[in-house]
Every structure is written in structure tokens, then in C-alpha cells.
Amino acid sequence: MARKAKVDNFLLKRLAREEKSRPVATRNKRKYFLIVCEGKKTEPQYFEAIKNDLPPNVLSVYNFEIDGTGKNTTSLIDHVIKRRDLSSFPYDEVWAVFDRDSFNADQFNDAIRKAEANNIKTAWSNEAFELWYVLHFIFNDSAISRTQYKPILDREISRVTGQNFSYKKNDPGMYNLLKKFGDHHLAIRYATKLHKSWNDKKFDTHNPCTTVYMLVKKLCALSTEMHCKV
């Protein structure tokens, strides 16, 4: 009887091992990202280009919805909250993309604080989104206005391409141009350095600064998970 018990125990353990090693059918959890931009063209075109640059297997797992609203910073956050709350399914991450631009300090600061209070991530730029483009080529920690981005981009892109370049607002080809001639990882490093150089909540005074790098890093992390490069 004792020998039979040992045999039974042996069979039970072997069956348990086989059951444990048997593949179990699992379903990937689809993740939904909502990216709402203040601008109607420049920012949405940039993020749509990133989205379209991801291979099919990424798009089958991650869903990106980009909306360009053309609203100011305060009403943008209200729009994002409403869009999220009225959605038929919960978004895993919600991002608002906007600039300091010509909006007053209170509007800009209130928008960031309201977003944080409502679990909305912000990719903001002071003064404008083009600062993110500039950081693909050079580091600048001196305050500059949005009118100064164009001559910098003209100079740097002409330098690296060897051809005369004139930046045009809302150029749909900027993502591919930056991808080919700029340094994406350098931009992230420079933007991170700028962001960390400010340690107060007076966001309107953080010039130059952009948190676009945080959203871009998130998108890059998704592509890395799927074994591809953005």
C-alpha cells in the first residue's frame, strides 16, 4: 500500500507539472490613448505621423485618437474632460497638448493645474510647440519667443541637410524631416534637462520649457514593447 501511495504521488506531481506548463490562451488588453491638441494642424499632424509610423502589430494593441480642437488652454481642458467622460470606454491615458503662446499667465497655469486635478497628462510648451523641433538640433536654455524658433530651425536644418530650408507653420512633413535629420533621443535629453531646471509651479515663467518629451517617450516605449523603433 505504501508503494502505491508513492506511485500515486509521483503521477499527481507529473500531471501538475504538465498542467502548469500547458499554454493558456490569453487576450491582449487593448489600450486606448486620447491625445487632444490645442492646435488644429501642427501638433495633430506630428502625432498622427508618429501613429502612422508604428507598425501594424502596435496599432492592433494600442489605439491612438488624436483630436485638434483649436481651443485656448482653459477651454481645451474642459473639452478633454468632457470627451473622456462621455466616451463609451475608458481611456488608459488622456493627454492634452498645448502651448503658452500668447495666452495670459493665469490661463496657462490654470489649465495645467486643472488637468492634473482631473488625471489628465499635459504635454505643454513655453512658448510654442516648435521648441520641441529646435531641441532635435541644439540645446537652448535662454528665454526666447515663438517668433525666434523659425530662424533657428531654418539655420539648423539648412546646416544638416546642406540645402536652404525655410520652416513653414503646419508643415505635415516635419516629423519625417526630424526623423531623418534631427536627433530624437537628443531632443528628449535636452527637453528633460530644461524641464528639471524649473522647480516651481509658475509654469508661465518656465521659458524655455516643453513637456512634449514625456508623451513622445510614452509612445516610444509602446513601440519598444513591440520590438520596433519610432
ROKEZA-610196 format. One line per 5 residues: number of its first residue (from 1); for each residue x, y, z of N, C-alpha, C, CB. Coordinates in pm, whole numbers. Each point is the difference from the previous one (the first is absolute). Glycine has a CB too. Example, Ala and Ser with C-alpha at 12.3 -4.5 7.8 and 13.67 -1.06 7.14 Angstrom:
1> 1319 -569 780 -89 119 0 90 120 0 -189 -117 125  154 222 -197 82 119 6 -77 109 73 118 -63 -215
//
This chain:
1> 83 -120 0 -83 120 0 87 126 0 -181 -126 122  293 121 -45 89 116 7 58 29 -137 54 -52 239  -15 -55 -315 58 19 -133 -102 63 -94 151 -197 36  -279 156 -27 -105 54 -85 -17 151 26 -116 -225 -1  127 264 125 -13 141 36 111 82 -65 -108 -65 218
6> 231 8 -220 111 72 -60 -21 15 -150 153 -88 177  -206 -18 -243 -27 6 -143 -106 104 -29 62 -241 -24  -169 242 106 -107 97 -18 54 143 15 -168 -168 86  253 187 14 56 134 21 85 43 -119 -1 -41 248  77 -54 -302 85 29 -114 -83 41 -121 170 -162 87
11> -280 88 -113 -87 32 -113 -68 135 18 -37 -245 -36  -6 271 159 -67 127 27 95 117 -24 -147 -113 169  273 100 -125 96 107 -19 32 21 -148 97 -51 225  -88 -61 -299 31 12 -143 -116 68 -73 145 -206 12  -267 167 22 -117 62 -62 -8 149 33 -120 -219 13
16> 158 251 110 -3 140 42 100 82 -81 -70 -69 232  189 8 -255 103 69 -79 -46 20 -143 177 -98 146  -239 -4 -203 -49 9 -137 -110 105 -12 59 -240 -36  -146 244 134 -110 97 -2 55 142 11 -154 -169 104  255 185 -21 59 133 21 71 49 -125 27 -52 242
21> 36 -41 -316 75 38 -119 -88 11 -124 199 -111 98  -325 70 -90 -90 4 -115 -32 145 -33 -97 -224 61  112 266 -188 -28 139 -38 -146 35 25 180 -12 -172  -200 130 223 -135 48 29 -33 114 -95 19 -69 243  -131 60 -306 -41 105 -94 -24 130 75 -102 -172 -153
26> 169 278 106 -19 130 63 -33 102 -108 160 -58 187  -226 166 -148 -36 106 -93 71 128 40 -225 -107 -45  289 170 -53 66 127 29 -104 104 39 186 -56 -159  -155 131 260 -89 106 43 23 120 -90 0 -84 241  -101 124 -314 13 117 -85 7 124 87 -126 -114 -186
31> 222 198 155 16 124 74 -41 117 -88 187 -100 137  -253 195 -78 -50 114 -73 64 129 49 -215 -120 -37  271 196 -57 62 127 31 -75 112 -70 224 -113 29  -261 214 46 -64 118 -58 100 115 7 -233 -79 67  267 135 -181 90 115 -7 -78 115 -60 208 -147 -24
36> -232 250 102 -75 116 -47 95 119 -7 -215 -88 101  221 150 -220 94 109 -22 -72 134 -10 152 -158 -117  -88 259 168 -55 135 -10 -1 46 -146 83 53 232  27 -77 -301 9 41 -140 -74 -97 -90 219 107 48  -262 -56 -163 -77 -84 -92 88 -77 -98 -185 162 21
41> 310 -117 -40 83 -65 -102 138 -43 49 -122 135 -165  202 -41 215 140 -31 31 14 -119 92 53 239 -30  -115 -233 146 13 -108 98 -70 -128 -43 15 173 176  -143 -166 -222 -64 -124 -44 74 -69 -113 -216 96 69  270 -18 -164 74 -60 -111 124 -72 49 -86 180 -151
46> 152 -122 250 121 -62 53 -33 -134 66 101 227 36  -204 -230 48 -32 -125 71 -67 -102 -91 -23 132 209  -50 -85 -310 -55 -93 -99 115 -68 -75 -210 141 -24  316 -66 -3 115 -57 -70 67 -107 84 35 216 -121  -24 -191 252 55 -103 89 -89 -123 -2 105 177 147
51> -236 -153 -136 -95 -110 -1 13 -83 -127 -156 135 141  163 -67 -253 8 -69 -129 135 -68 -21 -161 165 -93  261 -122 169 134 -59 -13 12 -130 78 93 229 -31  -187 -253 121 4 -124 76 -45 -116 -88 -44 127 215  106 -243 -202 -37 -115 -81 -139 -53 37 242 -58 -22
56> -301 -22 -65 -137 -50 22 -21 -70 133 -16 -22 -242  118 -53 289 -22 -74 124 -15 93 120 129 -190 -95  -73 311 86 -20 96 108 -141 55 -7 245 59 0  -289 -29 -119 -133 57 -15 -109 -100 35 90 148 -177  -59 -275 172 -100 -100 36 -17 -11 151 55 -125 -209
61> 41 179 282 -6 -7 146 -30 136 61 162 -189 -5  -109 293 -56 -18 134 53 -82 85 -97 218 -18 124  -311 89 -69 -85 85 -82 25 145 38 -174 -181 -20  214 262 -77 25 141 25 -108 83 -67 249 -42 17  -306 133 57 -100 89 -57 49 143 20 -190 -166 47
66> 221 232 -158 53 135 6 -106 97 -46 233 -84 -38  -254 188 116 -102 99 -32 61 139 9 -183 -153 85  175 229 -193 45 139 3 -121 90 16 200 -54 -145  -205 131 251 -122 74 32 7 148 -34 -37 -163 179  155 221 -179 10 143 -25 -54 85 114 -18 -51 -239
71> 10 -6 358 -52 72 117 115 61 78 -197 -155 12  165 251 78 105 53 86 25 -97 114 -62 236 -61  164 -207 139 47 -98 99 -104 -37 104 225 91 -35  -305 6 81 -98 -31 104 -115 -83 -54 61 212 116  -119 -168 -227 -112 -74 -57 43 -135 -55 -110 216 -55
76> 239 -227 20 51 -128 -49 -15 -107 107 163 119 -149  -126 -88 272 -8 -99 108 -145 -39 25 209 93 104  -300 4 -109 -143 -31 15 -46 -94 -110 -39 223 108  87 -199 -229 -35 -85 -115 54 -141 20 2 201 -150  121 -212 199 61 -132 21 -78 -77 107 227 91 -64
81> -260 -25 172 -75 -65 109 -134 -51 -52 111 149 169  -181 -64 -244 -131 -38 -54 12 -117 -97 -79 236 27  178 -228 -114 19 -107 -99 32 -132 68 80 168 -168  5 -163 270 35 -122 73 -120 -57 74 234 86 25  -306 0 46 -109 -46 84 -120 -51 -80 75 162 171
86> -92 -112 -293 -112 -44 -84 36 -119 -88 -84 234 2  210 -277 7 45 -111 -83 -70 -130 41 221 113 -31  -243 -199 -67 -66 -128 27 93 -101 66 -148 43 -193  276 -11 195 97 -88 67 104 87 68 -36 -186 -170  97 137 276 99 80 73 134 3 -72 -115 -57 214
91> 173 175 -227 134 13 -55 102 -36 106 -77 179 -161  183 -245 119 107 -32 94 84 124 32 6 -235 -89  14 319 -10 72 124 21 -63 110 -84 212 -125 49  -226 242 11 -55 116 -69 102 112 7 -238 -68 54  271 126 -169 101 105 -9 -58 126 -64 180 -175 -17
96> -144 289 72 -33 129 -60 130 64 -46 -206 29 147  209 15 -271 120 61 -59 -31 147 -30 77 -223 -99  -2 314 160 -26 142 -24 125 83 28 -241 -34 60  235 161 -104 113 92 12 -31 115 94 70 -61 -231  37 122 282 -13 126 73 -42 110 -97 176 -72 168
101> -107 79 -280 -31 90 -109 -34 139 52 -82 -195 -134  -31 250 90 -36 135 41 -105 2 111 53 75 -231  -85 -191 286 -99 -4 107 57 60 128 -104 -205 -103  18 264 183 49 64 121 43 -105 103 -150 196 -43  226 -150 141 60 -90 98 -104 -81 76 188 160 22
106> -296 -96 20 -103 -69 78 -64 -113 -80 -43 211 125  12 -185 -251 -60 -104 -85 92 -120 -11 -122 176 -128  247 -149 101 97 -107 -20 19 -83 127 115 140 -172  -91 -73 283 21 -70 127 -124 -76 44 166 174 64  -282 -111 -79 -126 -64 41 -28 -125 -82 -88 223 68
111> 124 -219 -197 -23 -116 -86 82 -120 48 -47 153 -193  174 -130 226 86 -108 46 -50 -56 133 195 104 -119  -232 -15 211 -46 -44 131 -134 -73 -10 121 193 104  -208 -145 -190 -130 -65 -15 17 -139 -62 -111 225 -25  203 -235 -69 26 -130 -61 52 -98 104 50 111 -220
116> 45 -68 301 56 -86 104 -109 -45 98 221 117 -23  -311 -26 59 -106 -31 95 -100 -100 -56 29 227 98  -34 -237 -232 -96 -90 -65 67 -119 -68 -149 197 -33  270 -229 78 72 -117 -49 24 5 -151 -99 -131 186  130 249 -235 33 19 -141 147 38 -9 -238 71 -59
121> 313 -139 -25 142 29 -17 14 115 -100 64 -241 53  36 324 -34 17 115 -87 136 -1 -68 -154 131 147  151 -101 -277 123 18 -79 -4 145 -46 13 -247 -77  38 337 161 -8 142 -31 136 55 -39 -191 23 159  188 88 -230 124 65 -43 -7 149 31 32 -172 -183
126> 81 226 226 10 142 27 123 53 -76 -112 -25 230  95 95 -346 -127 61 -35 -81 -84 -99 105 221 42  -45 -294 -132 -75 -69 -104 56 -138 -28 -57 220 -99  -25 -300 30 34 -139 -29 131 -12 -78 -243 -52 -1  276 154 -79 122 -4 -81 127 -9 85 -120 131 -172
131> 111 -98 300 116 -19 88 43 -146 -2 -76 191 147  -21 -282 -152 30 -143 -6 79 -32 -126 -209 -51 129  176 115 -241 75 -19 -124 144 48 16 -212 25 -133  228 94 191 132 61 17 93 -92 79 -106 227 -8  50 -291 111 82 -84 88 52 -126 -69 -131 87 191
136> 84 -116 -310 55 -111 -78 139 33 -54 -233 -68 -62  272 198 72 127 43 -58 92 69 101 -119 24 -215  64 60 300 84 76 93 -67 9 137 95 131 -192  -13 -105 292 -51 26 135 -2 150 21 89 -222 88  -200 272 -40 -13 143 29 -73 16 132 0 58 -246
141> 62 13 341 -65 22 128 -22 149 27 105 -210 85  -97 290 -193 -30 143 13 -142 26 -49 244 60 -32  -315 28 102 -138 30 -36 -8 56 -142 -53 44 242  -33 -104 -323 -22 48 -136 -149 1 -30 225 -88 -74  -265 172 -18 -141 9 -38 -28 -96 -114 -11 240 75
146> -117 -263 -101 -38 -93 -106 45 47 -138 -196 -67 138  219 198 -153 44 52 -130 146 -35 -29 -164 186 24  237 -228 77 142 -31 -18 26 -146 -38 49 178 164  -152 -262 -158 20 -141 -34 29 -19 -149 -152 -63 188  81 136 -272 16 -17 -145 144 24 -46 -237 69 -27
151> 299 45 60 138 19 -48 98 -106 52 -48 243 -10  23 -294 131 86 -107 52 -18 -127 -81 -12 101 230  -114 -135 -257 -27 -120 -80 53 15 -142 -204 -44 139  185 163 -197 53 25 -135 151 -25 -2 -183 169 -44  253 -113 142 146 -11 5 46 -143 22 8 232 87
156> -67 -299 13 48 -133 37 -35 -106 -104 -22 66 237  -97 -58 -293 -39 -100 -99 74 23 -131 -227 -20 106  252 148 -139 83 28 -118 140 -56 19 -133 209 -47  183 -198 169 135 -49 31 10 -151 -16 30 191 157  -125 -264 -101 12 -146 -2 -40 -62 -133 -46 3 242
161> -37 68 -319 -42 -54 -130 89 48 -114 -232 -9 86  303 120 -62 83 56 -106 -81 73 -104 161 -181 40  -288 209 -11 -88 71 -92 -73 110 75 -28 -207 -143  -7 312 71 -75 108 63 -137 -49 45 122 168 -142  -154 -140 266 -127 -46 56 -73 118 61 94 -229 44
166> -224 235 -64 -83 104 59 -119 -67 67 72 170 -175  -75 -163 307 -107 -66 75 -134 68 -25 165 -67 175  -265 -15 -198 -136 50 -20 -90 -63 106 38 31 -249  -114 52 314 -94 -46 101 -96 -102 -63 17 220 125  -51 -323 -47 -94 -104 -44 55 -88 -113 -185 152 67
171> 317 -159 -77 61 -86 -101 -21 -146 39 172 178 -55  -248 -256 -24 -29 -139 36 121 -92 -10 -229 38 -79  338 13 18 118 -85 -16 104 14 110 -40 15 -240  9 65 344 102 26 102 41 -124 77 -93 227 19  0 -316 12 38 -119 76 103 -82 -76 -227 -4 108
176> 201 -20 -236 93 -80 -80 133 72 -18 -194 -105 -118  191 238 105 124 75 -14 83 -9 128 -113 156 -161  46 -141 276 71 -11 128 53 -141 21 -144 181 95  68 -277 -138 41 -140 14 126 -29 -81 -239 -65 38  248 126 -155 112 -25 -90 123 82 35 -163 -54 -178
181> 143 182 213 114 89 18 22 46 145 -38 74 -232  -63 -88 316 14 40 139 42 -116 88 -171 175 -37  187 -147 165 37 -104 95 -110 -10 106 249 41 -39  -332 -142 22 -117 -20 86 39 -19 147 -120 -102 -196  221 22 220 43 -28 137 67 122 62 28 -242 -59
186> 39 320 -22 59 125 47 -109 97 45 197 -33 -155  -304 41 78 -112 88 34 -61 -38 134 -47 34 -243  33 -163 266 -55 -47 128 93 38 114 -115 -190 -116  245 172 95 97 33 105 3 150 29 136 -199 -70  -138 279 -35 2 145 18 -128 49 67 148 22 -202
191> -262 -75 159 -128 42 57 -11 -40 147 -105 -20 -226  156 -98 259 1 -46 139 86 93 84 -33 -238 -74  147 277 23 91 90 72 -66 135 25 196 -116 -103  -264 170 2 -69 127 16 -111 -11 105 53 58 -238  -131 -165 228 -113 -18 91 46 -9 145 -124 -117 -182
196> 232 46 205 50 -19 136 68 125 55 29 -240 -52  0 336 -34 65 122 46 -98 95 70 164 -23 -187  -294 -5 173 -102 83 65 -59 -77 117 -53 118 -218  40 -54 332 -48 -71 119 -116 69 70 229 -87 28  -304 169 -102 -118 62 61 -122 -26 -88 143 179 107
201> -256 -131 -64 -126 -24 -71 -45 120 -83 -63 -156 183  152 252 -203 -32 115 -84 39 -36 -144 35 165 192  -116 -252 -251 34 -58 -129 16 105 -109 -121 -204 68  50 315 -56 8 103 -103 140 62 -8 -243 47 35  320 -57 72 135 57 2 105 -100 -46 -71 149 185
206> 32 -273 -208 94 -105 -39 30 11 -151 -86 -152 186  171 244 -221 33 25 -140 153 2 -14 -216 132 -35  269 -227 -46 -71 -98 -81 -25 -130 76 103 101 -203  -213 -166 169 -31 -130 59 -107 -69 -81 62 85 229  -53 -216 -238 -104 -79 -64 -8 -137 66 35 122 -218
211> -156 -168 241 -19 -134 55 -48 -98 -107 -51 101 223  60 -60 -349 -37 -87 -111 82 -129 5 -63 200 -141  184 -189 191 89 -117 4 -62 -115 80 198 153 -19  -279 -122 119 -59 -106 83 -100 -82 -80 32 142 204  -110 -76 -288 -95 -71 -84 74 -78 -109 -174 176 45
216> 274 -115 -104 76 -68 -105 71 -123 58 32 218 -122  24 -206 242 64 -115 64 -101 -112 23 165 153 111  -287 -115 -75 -104 -102 21 -30 -74 -130 -99 140 185  89 -67 -295 -26 -63 -128 117 -86 -44 -147 191 -63  268 -145 90 118 -80 -33 5 -127 83 124 208 -60
221> -167 -198 186 -1 -119 86 -96 -104 -55 56 142 199  -166 -97 -254 -96 -94 -59 62 -70 -119 -190 142 76  262 -70 -158 60 -61 -118 113 -93 41 -61 200 -138  132 -167 247 106 -87 49 -57 -132 47 135 201 65  -252 -194 -1 -66 -123 45 -31 -92 -118 -99 126 194
226> 74 -65 -310 -35 -78 -116 121 -26 -89 -230 96 10  351 -71 46 126 -31 -70 14 77 -130 -5 -226 102  -19 356 -95 20 84 -117 54 134 46 -186 -116 -125  226 197 29 53 130 31 -88 107 -62 233 -93 13  -252 203 61 -76 113 -54 97 104 -48 -196 -45 153
//
